[in-house]
Amino acid sequence: MSILRHTLLWTAALLAGAAGGAADIKIGLAEALTGGAAQYGVPIRNGFQLAADEINAKGGIQGSKILLVIEDEQGKKEEVINVFKKLIFQDKVLMIFGPTLSNSMFAAGPVANAAKVVAFGTSNTANGITDIGPYIFRNSVMESDVLPVTVATAVKHYKIKKVAVIYGNDDAFTKSGYDVFKKVLADQKIPVTATETYVKGDVDFKAQLTKIKATDPDAIVCSALAEEAANIMLQARSLGIKAPFIGGNGFNSPKLFEISKQAGDGTFVGSPWSNTNPDPANVHFVGAYKQKFGSEPNQFAAQAYDALHIAAAALKSIKLTGRLEADRQALRDALPKVSINGATGPFKFRPAAPKDGKPGGYDADQKPFIYILQQGKFNLYTGK
Amino acid sequence: MEWLANFWATYSTLVYSVGVFALMALSIWLTLACGLLSLANAAFMCIGAYVSALLSLHAGWPFGATLAAAGAAPALVALVIGMPTLRLSGVYLAMATLAFGEVVRIVVLNLEVTGGPEGLNGIPQSTTGWHILAILAVVVYGLLRLQRSRVGRAFEAIREDEVAASLMGINVARHKLFAFVLGAVIAGLAGGLNAHYTFFISPREYGFENAVDILTMVVLGGIGGLAGPMLGAAIITLLPELLRSLHEFRGIVNGLILVLVVLFLPKGIWDPRRLRALFGLGPGRDPGC
């Protein structure tokens, strides 16, 4: 018993020392750094590290440095709950960024909300995320904000009368993208000639595309991840389908033209971020990211980078007292008022509509960029 | 005491998971005890989880009633699919039950009411440590009694030699079906408990990988007794969390430990005979050397 008590005392002393000695501002980061979702989680972590280094190099926030406590949540629901609890109750972070996937947020968000700690998603695009509660924030733009603009722009450009749809029906991301497309097409009164599905791992889409070809659509609406989308484009062209594609968030990856080359030319895509956006904040971000990590940034890194700057702006507007609960609450109350001009352009929050009388969290209020694919490259669509 | 409260706040979910996966391991152990290599238990867990979550979300049933349904629904399914498939044995049964697991996953993926690939979210958090502890205690006690009963002896006889058992007057098909259905009840309860502390379920959690994970727990722990599966479940659940400080190397070390255990302890960690031998040698030796 005495040994146990000793250990307890030591642990307590160490924890107290860690909390009291340094004046660092601890911010938790729960992302999928291994497993299937790591392709999103790793750029997100890089974006945060870049932003944290920049903020700390400029003297931090009121003299204290930002310390990122980074944990791998592997994209698994039990794991993500464990990570959230560890960050909240053991590392005693001020707020948490993450998790990577929308599904993980559905599992872990309630934990943070119940503990009155902000959970700030930078990559969760599913509907209903911010219904979890008033401590849930995100700066990722929902598909339901992007796709109506994408579709309307493409329809105007190509004078589209009717479209065909193809989507992955066993993946949360592509399926929810399809649901939004379906609603948008109905709202904009565009008839759908055929709706085809595939499952994850499919490589041959010829059967679906042949059916689509027979209905002679003016465009093909496609809710797919980049690799599948590229294959669909290649096979559509080889079948002689000339109709252009309209894509969702899954298209926003360099993989798309690595595989499809120029088969995707004419495709319309909406994205919250543009690598060629000439705004100085974005030019600086793209340059700094390349220099630090030696690779091209993507949308997820840009949103992560902006997210930390949003939090930093909120932290600068409040006075930290050192009392964890009061500070967490003060940060929560300061966040909605923040508006910045970051790598993704001008940003501010928009309160989610209350659901069943319960207050919701905060969604991103941002305009998407619309691109058209030309010569195997994303070009900002300017309306000409 | 504050430290304890803090510890519980951080790790309660982990402790719950140990309990739930101990139940899952016991459910597979039960079928293995009757000589059946069944991989359907993850699917039964899935059915239990979805049935109880849907009843909580849409019908507003009290938690106790949804748990009862979580046990009953997979039992009915097990009864229907058990009758034809349990005539298979060995690897053929494993294949049939594996296929059944895939069917369940794909049905859940394509149904409207289950939310498809997006799963169900906003499930109320009703499970407490006491629920899991109570159910685990009842299951362990029941299985202990079962082991010593006529039915338990019959299971053992079937596992050792089916033909000999049937010649002794044991109704092999009936006993197998009983083990299969009881295993489904336990797995369904585990699913119901799990759904009510993780807020969210999706078909991804009940795939082939998970079926194998649960089997690994039993193989790792040892199938000699009830302690083995529970020990295996605790290790497989806790190991990734204990290795968290290794960051990127966590997965590698985790796998390495499992490989070493299986290499050097082929009968699992909980092997009563080996433990007894160790214990028997212990007092005779000088602890100093």
Interface residues (C-beta under 8 A of the other chain):
Chain A: L8 T11 A12 L33 T34 E71 D72 K77 E78 E79 I81 N82 K85 K86 I88 F89 Q90 N103 F106 A107 G109 P110 V111 A126 G128 D131 I132 N169 D170 D171 A172 K175 S176
Chain B: W3 N6 A9 T10 Y11 S12 T13 L14 S17 I106 L109 N110 G116 P117 E118 G119 N121 G122 Q125 T198 F199 F200 S202 R204 E205 P240 E241 R244 H247 E248 R250 G251
